[in-house]
Amino acid sequence: QVQLVESGGGLVQTGGSLRLSCAGSGRTFSSYGMGWFRRTPGKEREFVAAIKWSGGSTNYADSVKGRFTISRDNTKNTIYLQMNSLKPEDTALYYCASDRRAMRLGLPSGLAADYEYWGQGTQVTVSS
C-alpha cells in the first residue's frame, strides 16, 4: 500500500519561509517522479512543482518560480518543498503526489492526471 505523508505546514507572515516534507512508502520511491499541488476553497487544484524520479530535472508553476524549490532525497524516500518569500495568495492545502508512470521520460509532469497516489495534505497559511 502506497502512502504519502506531508508535514511542515503552518502559519507564517508575508515574506516568511516554510519547508514542506513528504515521506513516501509502499513503492520504489526512487523510480517515480513526485509533485506538489495545492488547493484553496472554491478553486481548482493547482500544480506547484514537480521533480523527476532521478532528481535530474524540475518543473515549476510560473507563480512560484524563483521562490519555491523542490528537491528529493531518495535515501530517505522524501521530497521537500522549500517555500521562500511567501505571499497571502500561497495560502492553500498542499498535497504531494507520486507519478503513475515509473521513470517517466522528459520533464516531470505538471498534470494532476499523471499522478496516481496522493497524500492527505498540509495546510499553509500566509498572513498579510
DSSP file (Angstrom, degrees, kcal/mol; ACC not computed):
  #  RESIDUE AA STRUCTURE BP1 BP2  ACC     N-H-->O    O-->H-N    N-H-->O    O-->H-N    TCO  KAPPA ALPHA  PHI   PSI    X-CA   Y-CA   Z-CA
    1    1 A Q              0   0    0      0, 0.0     2,-0.4     0, 0.0    26,-0.1   0.000 360.0 360.0 360.0 124.2    0.0    0.0    0.0
    2    2 A V        -     0   0    0     24,-0.1     2,-0.4    22,-0.1    24,-0.2  -0.631 360.0-177.0 -81.7 132.0    1.5    3.3   -1.1
    3    3 A Q  E     -A   25   0A   0     22,-2.4    22,-1.9    -2,-0.4     2,-0.4  -0.991  13.0-171.1-130.9 139.6    1.4    6.1    1.5
    4    4 A L  E     -A   24   0A   0     -2,-0.4   116,-0.5   114,-0.3     2,-0.5  -0.998   7.1-170.7-127.2 128.6    2.4    9.7    1.2
    5    5 A V  E     -A   23   0A   0     18,-2.2    18,-2.4    -2,-0.4     2,-0.2  -0.960   5.7-158.5-127.9 116.4    2.5   11.8    4.4
    6    6 A E  E     +A   22   0A   0     -2,-0.5     2,-0.3    16,-0.2    16,-0.2  -0.580  17.2 164.9 -90.1 153.6    3.1   15.5    4.2
    7    7 A S  E     +A   21   0A   0     14,-2.2    14,-2.6    -2,-0.2   115,-0.1  -0.965  39.7  69.3-154.6 167.4    4.4   17.7    7.1
    8    8 A G        +     0   0    0     -2,-0.3    11,-0.3     1,-0.3    14,-0.0   0.356  60.6 134.0 104.3  -5.2    5.8   21.1    7.7
    9    9 A G        +     0   0    0     12,-0.1     2,-0.3     9,-0.1    -1,-0.3  -0.163  22.2 122.4 -69.5 171.7    2.8   23.4    7.1
   10   10 A G  E     -d  124   0B   0    113,-0.8   115,-2.8   112,-0.1     2,-0.5  -0.989  59.3 -51.6 165.8-167.2    1.8   26.2    9.4
   11   11 A L  E     +d  125   0B   0     -2,-0.3     2,-0.3   113,-0.2   115,-0.2  -0.876  53.6 164.8-103.5 129.8    1.1   29.9    9.8
   12   12 A V  E     -d  126   0B   0    113,-2.6   115,-2.6    -2,-0.5     2,-0.1  -0.975  33.7-111.2-142.6 154.2    3.7   32.3    8.6
   13   13 A Q  E >   -d  127   0B   0     -2,-0.3     3,-2.3   113,-0.2    73,-0.2  -0.449  51.3 -77.3 -82.3 159.4    3.8   36.0    7.8
   14   14 A T  T 3  S+     0   0    0    113,-1.9    73,-0.2     1,-0.3    -1,-0.1  -0.302 122.2  25.4 -53.4 133.7    4.1   37.5    4.4
   15   15 A G  T 3  S+     0   0    0     71,-3.3    70,-0.6     1,-0.3    -1,-0.3   0.305  99.6 119.9  90.8  -8.9    7.8   37.2    3.3
   16   16 A G    <   -     0   0    0     -3,-2.3    70,-2.2    70,-0.2     2,-0.3  -0.081  54.9-123.8 -81.3-176.4    8.4   34.3    5.5
   17   17 A S        +     0   0    0     67,-0.2     2,-0.3    68,-0.2    67,-0.2  -0.933  21.2 178.5-132.1 152.4    9.6   30.8    4.7
   18   18 A L  E     - B   0  83A   0     65,-2.1    65,-3.3    -2,-0.3     2,-0.5  -0.977  17.1-145.9-144.0 153.6    8.4   27.2    5.2
   19   19 A R  E     - B   0  82A   0    -11,-0.3     2,-0.3    -2,-0.3    63,-0.2  -0.974  14.8-159.4-123.9 119.7    9.7   23.8    4.2
   20   20 A L  E     - B   0  81A   0     61,-2.5    61,-2.2    -2,-0.5     2,-0.3  -0.688   5.7-161.6 -92.0 147.5    7.3   21.1    3.5
   21   21 A S  E     -AB   7  80A   0    -14,-2.6   -14,-2.2    -2,-0.3     2,-0.4  -0.932   7.9-165.9-125.5 152.5    8.2   17.4    3.5
   22   22 A C  E     -AB   6  79A   0     57,-2.1    57,-2.2    -2,-0.3     2,-0.5  -0.933   7.3-161.5-140.4 115.0    6.6   14.4    2.0
   23   23 A A  E     -AB   5  78A   0    -18,-2.4   -18,-2.2    -2,-0.4     2,-0.3  -0.837  11.7-160.6-100.1 130.2    7.6   10.9    3.1
   24   24 A G  E     +A    4   0A   0     53,-3.1     2,-0.3    -2,-0.5   -20,-0.2  -0.790  14.7 167.2-112.4 153.6    6.7    8.0    0.9
   25   25 A S  E     +A    3   0A   0    -22,-1.9   -22,-2.4    -2,-0.3     3,-0.1  -0.979  49.1  53.7-153.1 160.0    6.4    4.3    1.4
   26   26 A G  S    S+     0   0    0     -2,-0.3     2,-0.3   -24,-0.2   -24,-0.1   0.379  99.4  50.4  97.1  -4.5    5.0    1.2   -0.3
   27   27 A R  S    S-     0   0    0    -24,-0.1     2,-1.7   -26,-0.1    -1,-0.2  -0.961 102.6 -77.3-152.7 169.5    6.7    1.5   -3.7
   28   28 A T    >   -     0   0    0     -2,-0.3     3,-2.4     1,-0.2     4,-0.3  -0.535  48.7-166.6 -72.9  91.6   10.2    2.0   -5.1
   29   29 A F  G >  S+     0   0    0     -2,-1.7     3,-1.7     1,-0.3    -1,-0.2   0.830  78.6  60.1 -51.5 -42.2   10.2    5.7   -4.3
   30   30 A S  G 3  S+     0   0    0      1,-0.3    -1,-0.3    44,-0.2    -2,-0.1   0.544  97.4  61.3 -71.1  -5.6   13.3    6.5   -6.4
   31   31 A S  G <  S+     0   0    0     -3,-2.4    72,-3.6     2,-0.1     2,-0.4   0.473  96.5  70.4 -95.3  -3.2   11.6    5.2   -9.6
   32   32 A Y  E <  S-E  102   0B   0     -3,-1.7    70,-0.1    -4,-0.3     2,-0.1  -0.934  75.6-125.4-125.8 135.9    8.8    7.7   -9.6
   33   33 A G  E     -     0   0B   0     68,-0.6    66,-2.8    -2,-0.4     2,-0.3  -0.359  29.9-150.2 -65.4 156.2    8.5   11.4  -10.2
   34   34 A M  E     -EF  98  51B   0     17,-2.2    17,-2.9    64,-0.2     2,-0.3  -0.947  12.2-170.1-131.9 150.9    6.9   13.4   -7.5
   35   35 A G  E     -EF  97  50B   0     62,-2.4    62,-2.1    -2,-0.3     2,-0.4  -0.935  17.7-138.8-138.4 162.1    4.9   16.6   -7.4
   36   36 A W  E     +EF  96  49B   0     13,-3.4    12,-2.5    -2,-0.3    13,-1.7  -0.982  25.3 173.5-117.8 134.2    3.4   19.2   -5.2
   37   37 A F  E     -EF  95  47B   0     58,-2.7    58,-3.0    -2,-0.4     2,-0.3  -0.864  12.0-154.5-129.2 165.6   -0.1   20.6   -5.8
   38   38 A R  E     -EF  94  46B   0      8,-2.5     8,-3.4    -2,-0.3     2,-0.4  -0.985   4.0-163.1-143.3 156.3   -2.3   23.0   -3.8
   39   39 A R  E     -E   93   0B   0     54,-1.9    54,-2.7    -2,-0.3     6,-0.1  -0.999   1.6-169.0-141.2 136.4   -5.9   23.7   -3.4
   40   40 A T    >   -     0   0    0     -2,-0.4     3,-2.2     4,-0.3    52,-0.1  -0.900  46.4 -81.2-116.9 153.4   -7.8   26.6   -2.0
   41   41 A P  T 3  S+     0   0    0      0, 0.0     3,-0.1     0, 0.0    -1,-0.0  -0.254 116.3  12.5 -55.0 131.7  -11.6   26.6   -1.3
   42   42 A G  T 3  S+     0   0    0      1,-0.3     2,-0.3    -3,-0.0    -3,-0.0   0.466 111.4  97.1  83.1   1.6  -13.6   27.3   -4.4
   43   43 A K  S <  S-     0   0    0     -3,-2.2    -1,-0.3     1,-0.0     3,-0.1  -0.854  77.1-102.0-123.0 158.9  -10.6   26.8   -6.7
   44   44 A E        -     0   0    0     -2,-0.3    -4,-0.3     1,-0.1     2,-0.1  -0.348  50.8 -87.9 -69.2 154.6   -9.3   24.0   -8.8
   45   45 A R        -     0   0    0     -6,-0.1     2,-0.4    -8,-0.1    -6,-0.2  -0.463  51.9-148.7 -61.3 136.3   -6.3   22.0   -7.6
   46   46 A E  E     -F   38   0B   0     -8,-3.4    -8,-2.5    -2,-0.1     2,-0.2  -0.920   9.8-121.1-120.3 134.5   -3.2   23.8   -8.9
   47   47 A F  E     +F   37   0B   0     -2,-0.4   -10,-0.2   -10,-0.2     3,-0.1  -0.479  32.5 169.4 -67.5 139.2    0.2   22.5   -9.9
   48   48 A V  E     -     0   0B   0    -12,-2.5    13,-2.5     1,-0.4     2,-0.3   0.711  56.1 -27.1-115.7 -56.8    3.1   23.9   -7.9
   49   49 A A  E     -FG  36  60B   0    -13,-1.7   -13,-3.4    11,-0.2    -1,-0.4  -0.989  49.1-164.1-161.5 155.8    6.2   21.9   -8.6
   50   50 A A  E     -FG  35  59B   0      9,-2.3     9,-2.1    -2,-0.3     2,-0.4  -0.986   5.3-155.3-146.2 155.3    7.5   18.5   -9.7
   51   51 A I  E     -FG  34  58B   0    -17,-2.9   -17,-2.2    -2,-0.3     7,-0.2  -0.996  25.5-111.8-136.2 139.3   10.7   16.6   -9.7
   52   52 A K    >   -     0   0    0      5,-2.7     3,-1.3    -2,-0.4   -20,-0.1  -0.202  33.9-108.3 -64.2 156.4   11.9   13.8  -11.9
   53   53 A W  T 3  S+     0   0    0      1,-0.3   -21,-0.2    51,-0.2    -1,-0.1   0.841 122.8  45.2 -55.9 -35.0   12.4   10.3  -10.4
   54   54 A S  T 3  S-     0   0    0    -23,-0.1    -1,-0.3     3,-0.0    20,-0.1   0.608 110.5-121.5 -83.7 -12.1   16.2   10.8  -10.7
   55   55 A G  S <  S+     0   0    0     -3,-1.3    -2,-0.1     2,-0.2    17,-0.1   0.492  79.3 122.7  82.2   2.8   16.1   14.3   -9.3
   56   56 A G  S    S+     0   0    0      1,-0.1     2,-0.3    -5,-0.1    -3,-0.1   0.663  70.9  21.5 -79.1 -17.2   17.7   15.4  -12.5
   57   57 A S        -     0   0    0     49,-0.1    -5,-2.7     2,-0.0     2,-0.3  -0.991  62.5-160.6-148.1 158.8   15.1   18.0  -13.6
   58   58 A T  E     -G   51   0B   0     -2,-0.3     2,-0.3    -7,-0.2    -7,-0.2  -0.859   4.5-154.7-133.8 166.1   12.3   20.0  -12.0
   59   59 A N  E     -G   50   0B   0     -9,-2.1    -9,-2.3    -2,-0.3     2,-0.3  -0.994  13.9-171.1-145.2 135.0    9.3   21.9  -13.2
   60   60 A Y  E     -G   49   0B   0     -2,-0.3   -11,-0.2   -11,-0.2     2,-0.2  -0.949  27.3-113.5-131.8 148.4    7.5   24.9  -11.6
   61   61 A A    >>  -     0   0    0    -13,-2.5     3,-1.6    -2,-0.3     4,-1.1  -0.519  35.1-118.5 -69.1 147.6    4.4   26.8  -11.9
   62   62 A D  T 34 S+     0   0    0      1,-0.3     3,-0.4     2,-0.2    -1,-0.1   0.844 111.1  64.3 -58.1 -33.5    5.1   30.4  -13.1
   63   63 A S  T 34 S+     0   0    0      1,-0.2    -1,-0.3     3,-0.0   -15,-0.1   0.676 112.6  32.1 -67.8 -16.8    3.5   31.7   -9.8
   64   64 A V  T X> S+     0   0    0     -3,-1.6     3,-2.4   -16,-0.2     4,-2.3   0.473  83.3 127.6-119.4  -5.1    6.2   30.1   -7.7
   65   65 A K  T 3< S+     0   0    0     -4,-1.1     4,-0.1    -3,-0.4   -16,-0.0  -0.278  81.1  15.8 -56.6 134.0    9.3   30.2   -9.9
   66   66 A G  T 34 S+     0   0    0      2,-0.4    -1,-0.3     1,-0.1     3,-0.1   0.284 126.2  58.9  85.9 -11.3   12.2   31.8   -8.1
   67   67 A R  T <4 S+     0   0    0     -3,-2.4    17,-1.9     1,-0.2     2,-0.3   0.704  98.4  51.8-115.6 -36.3   10.5   31.5   -4.7
   68   68 A F  E  <  -C   83   0A   0     -4,-2.3    -2,-0.4    15,-0.2     2,-0.4  -0.793  59.6-166.2-108.0 147.6    9.9   27.7   -4.3
   69   69 A T  E     -C   82   0A   0     13,-2.3    13,-3.0    -2,-0.3     2,-0.4  -0.986   5.2-157.5-134.6 125.0   12.4   24.9   -4.6
   70   70 A I  E     +C   81   0A   0     -2,-0.4     2,-0.3    11,-0.2    11,-0.2  -0.804  22.1 161.3 -98.5 142.3   11.6   21.2   -4.9
   71   71 A S  E     -C   80   0A   0      9,-1.7     9,-2.8    -2,-0.4     2,-0.3  -0.941  20.0-149.2-149.4 169.5   14.1   18.6   -4.0
   72   72 A R  E     -C   79   0A   0     -2,-0.3     2,-0.5     7,-0.3     7,-0.2  -0.993  11.4-157.4-145.1 152.0   14.3   14.9   -3.1
   73   73 A D  E > > -C   78   0A   0      5,-3.1     5,-1.8    -2,-0.3     3,-1.4  -0.898   9.2-172.7-127.1  99.5   16.3   12.6   -1.0
   74   74 A N  T 3 5S+     0   0    0     -2,-0.5     3,-0.2     1,-0.3   -44,-0.2   0.700  83.2  64.8 -70.3 -17.9   15.8    9.1   -2.4
   75   75 A T  T 3 5S+     0   0    0      1,-0.2    -1,-0.3     3,-0.1   -45,-0.0   0.742 113.3  34.2 -72.6 -21.3   17.8    7.6    0.5
   76   76 A K  T < 5S-     0   0    0     -3,-1.4    -2,-0.2     2,-0.2    -1,-0.2   0.337 105.7-125.0-111.8   3.8   15.0    8.8    2.8
   77   77 A N  T   5S+     0   0    0     -4,-0.4   -53,-3.1     1,-0.2     2,-0.4   0.907  70.8 127.0  52.4  44.5   12.1    8.4    0.4
   78   78 A T  E   < -BC  23  73A   0     -5,-1.8    -5,-3.1   -55,-0.2     2,-0.3  -0.981  45.7-163.1-137.0 141.2   11.3   12.0    1.0
   79   79 A I  E     -BC  22  72A   0    -57,-2.2   -57,-2.1    -2,-0.4     2,-0.3  -0.856  14.0-154.9-116.7 162.0   10.7   15.1   -1.1
   80   80 A Y  E     -BC  21  71A   0     -9,-2.8    -9,-1.7    -2,-0.3     2,-0.4  -0.924  13.4-157.1-133.5 155.1   10.8   18.7    0.0
   81   81 A L  E     -BC  20  70A   0    -61,-2.2   -61,-2.5    -2,-0.3     2,-0.6  -0.887  11.9-161.1-133.4 105.2    9.3   22.0   -1.0
   82   82 A Q  E     -BC  19  69A   0    -13,-3.0   -13,-2.3    -2,-0.4     2,-0.6  -0.767  11.5-166.2 -85.3 120.7   11.3   25.0    0.3
   83   83 A M  E     +BC  18  68A   0    -65,-3.3   -65,-2.1    -2,-0.6     2,-0.3  -0.937  11.1 173.3-116.3 115.5    9.0   28.0    0.1
   84   84 A N        +     0   0    0    -17,-1.9   -67,-0.2    -2,-0.6   -68,-0.2  -0.747  59.0  23.8-115.7 164.4   10.5   31.5    0.4
   85   85 A S  S    S-     0   0    0    -70,-0.6    -1,-0.2    -2,-0.3   -68,-0.2   0.907  84.5-160.1  49.2  49.3    9.1   35.0    0.1
   86   86 A L        -     0   0    0    -70,-2.2   -71,-3.3    -3,-0.2   -70,-0.2  -0.276   8.5-160.2 -66.4 145.7    5.6   33.6    0.8
   87   87 A K    >   -     0   0    0    -73,-0.2     3,-2.3   -72,-0.1     4,-0.3  -0.843  32.6-109.1-121.6 156.8    2.6   35.7   -0.2
   88   88 A P  G >  S+     0   0    0      0, 0.0     3,-1.8     0, 0.0    38,-0.3   0.842 117.6  63.5 -54.9 -32.7   -1.0   35.5    1.1
   89   89 A E  G 3  S+     0   0    0      1,-0.3    -3,-0.0     3,-0.0     0, 0.0   0.564  89.3  68.8 -72.3  -5.7   -2.0   34.0   -2.2
   90   90 A D  G <  S+     0   0    0     -3,-2.3    -1,-0.3     2,-0.0     2,-0.2   0.537  71.0 119.6 -83.5  -7.4    0.2   31.0   -1.4
   91   91 A T    <   +     0   0    0     -3,-1.8     2,-0.3    -4,-0.3    34,-0.2  -0.410  42.3 109.3 -60.8 124.8   -2.3   30.1    1.3
   92   92 A A  E    S- H   0 124B   0     32,-2.0    32,-2.8    -2,-0.2     2,-0.6  -0.976  75.1 -81.2-177.2 171.2   -3.7   26.6    0.5
   93   93 A L  E     -EH  39 123B   0    -54,-2.7   -54,-1.9    -2,-0.3     2,-0.5  -0.890  49.3-147.7 -91.4 121.4   -3.7   23.0    1.4
   94   94 A Y  E     -EH  38 122B   0     28,-2.8    28,-2.2    -2,-0.6     2,-0.4  -0.803  15.6-171.5-101.1 130.4   -0.6   21.5   -0.1
   95   95 A Y  E     -E   37   0B   0    -58,-3.0   -58,-2.7    -2,-0.5     2,-0.3  -0.904  13.0-148.4-117.5 143.7   -0.5   17.9   -1.4
   96   96 A C  E     -E   36   0B   0     -2,-0.4    23,-2.2   -60,-0.2     2,-0.3  -0.815  20.7-170.9-102.6 157.7    2.3   15.7   -2.6
   97   97 A A  E     -EI  35 118B   0    -62,-2.1   -62,-2.4    -2,-0.3     2,-0.4  -0.987  18.4-133.0-148.4 152.8    1.7   13.1   -5.2
   98   98 A S  E     -EI  34 117B   0     19,-2.2    18,-2.6    -2,-0.3    19,-1.4  -0.921  32.7-109.4-113.5 132.9    3.5   10.2   -6.9
   99   99 A D  E     - I   0 115B   0    -66,-2.8    16,-0.3    -2,-0.4     4,-0.1  -0.173  13.6-139.5 -57.5 145.8    3.6    9.7  -10.6
  100  100 A R  E    S+     0   0B   0     14,-2.7     2,-0.5    16,-0.1    -1,-0.1   0.620  87.1  66.7 -81.7 -12.4    1.6    6.8  -12.1
  101  101 A R  E >  S-     0   0B   0     13,-0.5     3,-0.8   -68,-0.1   -68,-0.6  -0.934  82.6-130.3-115.0 128.6    4.4    6.0  -14.5
  102  102 A A  E 3  S-E   32   0B   0     -2,-0.5   -70,-0.2     1,-0.2    -2,-0.1  -0.519  86.3  -0.9 -73.8 140.2    7.8    4.8  -13.4
  103  103 A M  T 3  S-     0   0    0    -72,-3.6    -1,-0.2    -2,-0.2   -71,-0.1   0.865  85.0-159.9  50.6  47.0   10.9    6.5  -14.8
  104  104 A R    <   -     0   0    0     -3,-0.8   -51,-0.2   -73,-0.2    -1,-0.2  -0.294  11.5-127.7 -56.4 136.4    8.9    8.9  -16.9
  105  105 A L        +     0   0    0    -53,-0.1    -1,-0.1     3,-0.0     2,-0.0  -0.472  67.0  14.9 -83.0 159.1   10.9   10.5  -19.7
  106  106 A G  S    S-     0   0    0     -2,-0.1     3,-0.1     2,-0.0   -49,-0.1  -0.279 111.8  -7.4  79.6-163.3   11.2   14.2  -20.3
  107  107 A L  S    S-     0   0    0      1,-0.1     2,-0.1   -55,-0.1   -48,-0.1  -0.335  83.0 -96.7 -66.2 146.6   10.2   17.0  -17.9
  108  108 A P        -     0   0    0      0, 0.0    -1,-0.1     0, 0.0   -56,-0.1  -0.432  54.0-100.7 -62.4 140.7    8.4   16.0  -14.7
  109  109 A S        -     0   0    0      1,-0.1   -50,-0.1   -58,-0.1   -58,-0.1  -0.291  26.8-167.2 -73.9 145.4    4.6   16.3  -15.2
  110  110 A G        +     0   0    0     -3,-0.1     2,-0.5   -63,-0.1   -63,-0.2   0.218  60.8 105.3-105.8   9.8    2.5   19.3  -14.1
  111  111 A L    >   -     0   0    0      1,-0.1     3,-1.6   -64,-0.0     4,-0.2  -0.815  63.4-148.6 -97.4 126.4   -0.7   17.4  -14.8
  112  112 A A  G >  S+     0   0    0     -2,-0.5     3,-1.8     1,-0.3    -1,-0.1   0.835  97.0  65.1 -59.4 -32.5   -2.7   16.1  -11.8
  113  113 A A  G 3  S+     0   0    0      1,-0.3    -1,-0.3    -3,-0.1   -13,-0.0   0.691  92.5  62.8 -66.2 -17.3   -4.0   13.2  -14.0
  114  114 A D  G <  S+     0   0    0     -3,-1.6   -14,-2.7   -15,-0.1   -13,-0.5   0.456  90.7  82.9 -85.3  -1.0   -0.4   11.9  -14.3
  115  115 A Y  E <   -I   99   0B   0     -3,-1.8   -16,-0.3   -16,-0.3     3,-0.1  -0.884  52.0-177.9-110.7 136.1   -0.2   11.3  -10.6
  116  116 A E  E     +     0   0B   0    -18,-2.6     2,-0.4    -2,-0.4   -17,-0.2   0.829  64.9  44.8-101.4 -39.4   -1.6    8.2   -9.0
  117  117 A Y  E     -I   98   0B   0    -19,-1.4   -19,-2.2  -114,-0.0     2,-0.3  -0.891  63.1-171.6-117.9 142.0   -1.1    8.5   -5.3
  118  118 A W  E     -I   97   0B   0     -2,-0.4  -114,-0.3   -21,-0.2   -21,-0.2  -0.951  16.6-131.8-131.9 146.7   -1.8   11.5   -3.1
  119  119 A G        -     0   0    0    -23,-2.2  -114,-0.2    -2,-0.3     3,-0.1  -0.256  33.7-105.4 -82.5-179.0   -1.2   12.5    0.5
  120  120 A Q        -     0   0    0   -116,-0.5  -115,-0.1     1,-0.2   -25,-0.1   0.653  62.7-118.1 -84.5 -17.6   -3.7   14.0    2.8
  121  121 A G        -     0   0    0    -25,-0.1     2,-0.4   -28,-0.0   -26,-0.2   0.006  12.8-120.5 100.7 154.2   -2.3   17.5    2.6
  122  122 A T  E     - H   0  94B   0    -28,-2.2   -28,-2.8  -115,-0.1     2,-0.3  -0.999  28.6-121.5-134.2 133.7   -0.7   20.0    4.9
  123  123 A Q  E     - H   0  93B   0     -2,-0.4  -113,-0.8   -30,-0.2     2,-0.5  -0.561  22.5-170.1 -82.9 132.0   -2.1   23.5    5.4
  124  124 A V  E     -dH  10  92B   0    -32,-2.8   -32,-2.0    -2,-0.3     2,-0.5  -0.988   5.1-176.3-117.8 125.8   -0.1   26.6    4.7
  125  125 A T  E     -d   11   0B   0   -115,-2.8  -113,-2.6    -2,-0.5     2,-0.6  -0.985   6.8-166.5-126.3 124.1   -1.5   29.9    5.8
  126  126 A V  E     -d   12   0B   0     -2,-0.5     2,-0.3   -38,-0.3  -113,-0.2  -0.940  12.6-150.0-113.0 117.8    0.3   33.2    5.0
  127  127 A S  E      d   13   0B   0   -115,-2.6  -113,-1.9    -2,-0.6    -2,-0.0  -0.618 360.0 360.0 -89.8 145.7   -0.9   36.2    6.9
  128  128 A S              0   0    0     -2,-0.3    -1,-0.1  -115,-0.2  -115,-0.1   0.448 360.0 360.0 -89.3 360.0   -0.8   39.7    5.4
